[in-house]
Amino acid sequence: MASPSTRPDPAEGAVAETPRLLFRRLEEEDAPFILELLTDPDWLRYIGDKGVRDLADARRYIAEGPVAMYAKHGFGLFLVSRKPSGTPMGLCGLIRRDGLDDVDVGYAFLPRFRGCGYAAEAAAEMLRFARDRVGLARVVAITTPENERSIHVLEKLGFAYERRMRLTPESHEVRLFGKNL
């Protein structure tokens, strides 16, 4: 075990922070966390199966999803960890999706970190990030119609329901919410 003086600083590499949370880019070493999150029954139910079954799949997801988006757009889904420990809790960030005209804010947390206000805190920080650092004037969010917890977070943040839609003809129906920044 590393001594306190040699342990990496969890805040190193942070792209954003709140009083309780740190946000940083995902790296290959985050594969065990990604495997746990993307195989969580609620992720599968509300977000969808990304084909992540093992650590190799998790590394592929990181490389082809968030890391590719950082390179292309300068933003993406960030790992959210708890201060001061650096314990990974979830993902939150901005996503440029096919099928949406605007950038989407997305979030997901492990079950043990739900119900503590982390999703709302993280998403609010990403809205500030979108406005102040990316220069966006509007952000959207999508959720499945039955994901009441996510809908509650969006409404708490001032998002307004706009319409039901499908991102692709074969995808499930989602609710689209919008917010001017």
ABEGO torsion letter per residue (X at the ends): XBBAAABBBAABGBABBBAABBBBBBBAAAAAAAAAAAABAAAAAAAEBAGBABAAAAAAAAAABAAAAAAAAGBEBBBBBBOAAGBBABBBEBBBBBGBABBBBBBBBBAAABGAGAAAAAAAAAAAAAAAAAGBABBBBBBBAABAAAAAAAAAAGBBBABBBBABAABBBBBBBBBBX
